[in-house]
Amino acid sequence: MDNANWFLPSRSRSPNSRRAAEGAAGQVWTAVLKAIQDWRSIWTSNGVWDTTIFFTPVR
């Protein structure tokens, strides 16, 4: 997910990143966050933009 830090809370220092206290960016993103909260993820950043790779659990 490109620019995940704009929509989901993170510890990123990139501009416009959402903090944990702010939560996700609206109801839809809150639902997304709830659905993927247990998924493995890798956050990457170049200091301006963040990309997150999410791995769906095997069921």
C-alpha positions, 0 to 999 in steps of 0.5 A, a space after each residue: 500500500 503506497 502512502 500507508 502512513 497517510 491513512 493508517 497510524 504509524 511511527 513514520 516521520 514522513 510528512 503528513 503521517 498519522 499518529 496512533 493518537 489520531 487513529 486511522 483516516 476515517 471510518 473506512 480506514 478504521 475498518 481496514 485497520 481492524 481487518 488487518 491488525 493481525 497481519 504481518 507487515 513491512 513498512 518502508 520509507 524514503 523519508 517522504 513517502 511510506 509503502 507498506 507490504 501486508 501479508 495475509 495469514 494462511 487460513 
